[in-house]
């Protein structure tokens, strides 16, 4: 059993389309989602959709691509945790 994954969103970026990803992740029981007024990532916010996955910034040019990258980042982090558990 893994600890809950946290994915954070910026309200300004959600207005650019990442709100779709927020809604889909909100339905996933293994992921906690939060939204903030601003995450101080204005550079990427002006260029792409993004989310912060367990502290790691993930960006993409479309909502489907962002959703895919979020799940891939969660999987990578869980695999890394597995490696530490093995030690």
Secondary structure, DSSP 8 states (H G I E B T S, - for coil): ----EEEEEEHHHIIIIIHHHHHHHHT-TTEEEEEES--S-HHHHTTSEEEEETTEEEEESSHHHHHHHHHHHHHHHHHHHHHHHH-
